[in-house]
Amino acid sequence: MEQEIRPLTPNEILRGWLDSLPRKDYNKTKHLLVDACLVPLHTVNNWVYGNCSIRPASQRDINRVSLQVSGKEIFTITKPEGGAKA
């Protein structure tokens, strides 16, 4: 029987990235996320442990922090189709 490989959820991506950071940077980075996303610390903890979903606007803010801390963006954010026509 073949097992299906499911894509990681944004919460799992965030948790994996935070777990890859050095221990001394873990809490500092969580507080940077609080400041960047304008949410309380318990919301960031809920994101990390999968208790609530991460909004796309917050994913952009998390990408800014991840770029600042580790030099890479962790989320791939696609632009919606449509918009202005040429």
C-alpha positions in Angstrom: 0.0 0.0 0.0 1.4 3.4 -1.0 1.4 6.3 1.4 0.4 9.7 0.2 2.8 12.5 1.0 0.9 15.5 2.0 2.3 19.0 1.8 3.3 20.8 5.0 0.8 23.2 6.5 2.0 26.8 7.1 2.0 26.0 10.9 4.4 23.0 10.3 6.6 25.2 8.1 6.8 27.9 10.9 7.5 25.3 13.6 10.2 23.6 11.6 11.9 26.9 10.8 11.8 28.0 14.5 13.1 24.6 15.6 16.0 25.0 13.2 17.2 28.2 14.9 19.8 28.3 17.6 18.2 28.1 21.1 19.5 31.6 22.0 17.6 33.1 19.0 14.3 31.1 19.5 12.6 33.4 22.0 14.0 36.6 20.4 12.6 35.5 17.1 9.2 34.8 18.6 9.1 38.3 20.0 10.1 39.7 16.6 7.1 37.8 15.1 4.9 39.4 17.7 6.1 42.9 16.8 6.0 42.3 13.0 2.5 40.6 12.9 1.0 42.9 15.6 -0.4 39.9 17.5 -0.1 38.8 21.1 2.5 36.1 22.0 -0.2 33.5 22.6 -1.3 33.8 19.0 2.2 33.1 17.8 2.3 30.1 20.1 -1.0 28.9 18.7 0.5 29.2 15.2 3.6 27.2 16.1 1.6 24.4 17.7 -1.1 24.3 15.0 -4.0 25.6 17.1 -5.1 28.3 14.6 -4.3 29.1 11.0 -1.8 31.7 9.9 -3.4 34.4 7.7 -1.7 35.3 4.4 -1.0 38.9 5.7 0.8 37.4 8.7 2.7 35.0 6.4 4.1 38.0 4.6 5.2 39.5 7.9 6.7 36.2 9.0 8.6 36.1 5.7 10.1 39.5 6.5 11.3 38.3 9.9 12.7 35.0 8.5 14.6 36.9 5.8 16.0 39.2 8.5 16.9 36.3 10.9 18.1 33.5 8.6 18.3 35.1 5.2 15.5 33.1 3.5 11.8 33.3 3.1 9.9 30.3 4.5 6.5 30.8 2.8 5.8 30.8 -0.9 3.1 33.4 -1.4 1.4 33.5 -4.8 -0.2 36.5 -6.2 -3.9 36.2 -7.1 -4.8 35.8 -10.7 -6.5 38.6 -12.6 -6.1 42.3 -11.7 -5.4 45.1 -14.2 -5.6 44.1 -17.8 -3.1 45.5 -20.3 
